[in-house]
Amino acid sequence: MGLIEKALSKSNGAAKGFTVIEALMAMVIFGVAILGLAIGATTVVRANQASLYITIATNLAQDRLEELKSRTSGTITASSETQTVSGVTFTRSWTVDAAGVNNCPNVSGLICIAVTVNWRDYAQRNVVISSAVKQ
């Protein structure tokens, strides 16, 4: 009889295989690992969606700011509008401040335009872009 057969024959009557406790613990560890992966995937998806909305809002604000800057200073007035993109409603509003008002530098012949875009996904968010232009 070989060495391997002798080692296998000396089982002392013990049962072979896993106990119920060992199987349950393995399933608990596996379940916790899968739950961690699911939470991580959800966080990544939410962050990607938030990044998409921030990009859309920034583009909307930049577009309106560029359009307002192309006008003559006498035709720029504060206002707001809404726009729906990718199923989310973005509210775009802008203000026009004279020099020395609301953080606008006190420089003669200068006006400040601030464009704010608000939206709600799973939280209320906003993006503000501002610029100073000559009157």
C-alpha positions as CSV (number, residue, x, y, z in Angstrom):
1,M,0.0,0.0,0.0
2,G,1.4,3.4,-1.0
3,L,1.9,6.4,1.2
4,I,-1.2,8.2,-0.1
5,E,-3.5,5.2,0.4
6,K,-2.2,4.9,4.0
7,A,-2.9,8.6,4.7
8,L,-6.4,8.4,3.2
9,S,-7.3,5.2,5.1
10,K,-6.5,6.8,8.5
11,S,-9.6,9.0,8.6
12,N,-10.5,7.8,12.1
13,G,-14.1,7.6,11.1
14,A,-14.5,11.4,10.7
15,A,-17.0,12.6,8.2
16,K,-15.7,14.3,5.0
17,G,-17.0,17.6,3.6
18,F,-18.1,20.9,5.0
19,T,-20.2,21.5,8.1
20,V,-23.4,23.5,8.0
21,I,-21.7,26.3,9.9
22,E,-18.8,26.5,7.4
23,A,-21.3,26.6,4.5
24,L,-23.4,29.4,6.1
25,M,-20.3,31.5,6.9
26,A,-19.1,31.2,3.3
27,M,-22.5,32.3,2.1
28,V,-22.5,35.3,4.5
29,I,-19.1,36.4,3.3
30,F,-20.1,36.0,-0.3
31,G,-23.3,38.0,0.4
32,V,-21.4,40.9,2.0
33,A,-19.0,41.0,-0.9
34,I,-21.8,41.1,-3.5
35,L,-23.6,43.8,-1.5
36,G,-20.4,45.9,-1.4
37,L,-20.1,45.6,-5.2
38,A,-23.7,46.6,-5.7
39,I,-23.3,49.7,-3.5
40,G,-20.1,50.7,-5.3
41,A,-21.8,50.3,-8.7
42,T,-24.8,52.5,-7.6
43,T,-22.4,55.2,-6.4
44,V,-20.5,55.2,-9.7
45,V,-23.8,55.4,-11.7
46,R,-25.0,58.3,-9.5
47,A,-21.7,60.2,-9.8
48,N,-21.8,59.8,-13.6
49,Q,-25.3,61.1,-13.8
50,A,-24.5,64.1,-11.7
51,S,-21.5,64.8,-13.9
52,L,-23.7,64.7,-17.0
53,Y,-26.1,67.2,-15.4
54,I,-23.3,69.5,-14.3
55,T,-21.9,69.4,-17.9
56,I,-25.3,70.2,-19.3
57,A,-25.9,73.1,-16.9
58,T,-22.4,74.5,-17.5
59,N,-23.0,74.5,-21.3
60,L,-26.4,76.1,-20.8
61,A,-24.9,78.8,-18.6
62,Q,-22.0,79.4,-20.9
63,D,-24.3,79.6,-24.0
64,R,-26.5,82.3,-22.3
65,L,-23.5,84.2,-21.0
66,E,-21.9,84.4,-24.5
67,E,-25.2,85.5,-26.0
68,L,-25.6,88.2,-23.4
69,K,-22.1,89.4,-23.8
70,S,-22.6,89.8,-27.6
71,R,-25.4,92.3,-27.0
72,T,-24.9,96.0,-26.3
73,S,-25.0,96.8,-22.6
74,G,-28.3,98.8,-22.9
75,T,-30.2,95.7,-24.1
76,I,-29.1,93.3,-21.4
77,T,-31.8,92.9,-18.7
78,A,-32.2,90.3,-16.0
79,S,-34.6,87.5,-16.8
80,S,-35.1,83.7,-16.5
81,E,-36.2,80.7,-18.6
82,T,-36.6,77.0,-18.3
83,Q,-35.4,74.3,-20.6
84,T,-35.7,70.5,-20.4
85,V,-32.7,68.4,-21.4
86,S,-32.5,64.6,-21.0
87,G,-35.7,64.6,-19.0
88,V,-34.5,67.2,-16.4
89,T,-35.8,70.7,-16.2
90,F,-33.1,73.4,-16.0
91,T,-34.0,76.9,-14.9
92,R,-31.6,79.5,-16.3
93,S,-31.6,83.0,-14.8
94,W,-29.3,85.9,-15.1
95,T,-28.6,89.2,-13.4
96,V,-27.0,92.4,-14.5
97,D,-25.2,94.5,-11.9
98,A,-23.6,97.9,-12.2
99,A,-20.1,98.6,-11.0
100,G,-19.8,98.3,-7.2
101,V,-23.0,96.3,-6.8
102,N,-23.1,92.6,-5.6
103,N,-19.4,91.8,-5.9
104,C,-19.0,93.6,-9.2
105,P,-15.7,95.5,-9.2
106,N,-16.2,99.2,-8.7
107,V,-14.7,100.2,-12.1
108,S,-16.3,102.9,-14.2
109,G,-18.0,101.7,-17.4
110,L,-18.2,98.1,-16.2
111,I,-21.2,95.8,-15.7
112,C,-21.3,92.3,-14.4
113,I,-23.5,89.5,-15.7
114,A,-24.1,86.3,-13.6
115,V,-25.9,83.3,-15.1
116,T,-27.3,80.7,-12.7
117,V,-28.6,77.4,-13.8
118,N,-30.7,75.4,-11.3
119,W,-32.0,71.8,-11.5
120,R,-33.0,68.9,-9.3
121,D,-31.9,65.3,-9.8
122,Y,-31.7,63.5,-6.5
123,A,-30.7,66.8,-4.8
124,Q,-31.1,70.5,-5.6
125,R,-28.1,71.8,-7.6
126,N,-26.9,74.9,-9.3
127,V,-24.1,76.3,-11.5
128,V,-23.1,79.9,-11.6
129,I,-21.0,81.6,-14.3
130,S,-20.2,85.3,-14.3
131,S,-18.4,87.8,-16.4
132,A,-17.7,91.5,-16.5
133,V,-18.2,93.5,-19.7
134,K,-17.7,97.1,-20.8
135,Q,-20.8,99.3,-21.0
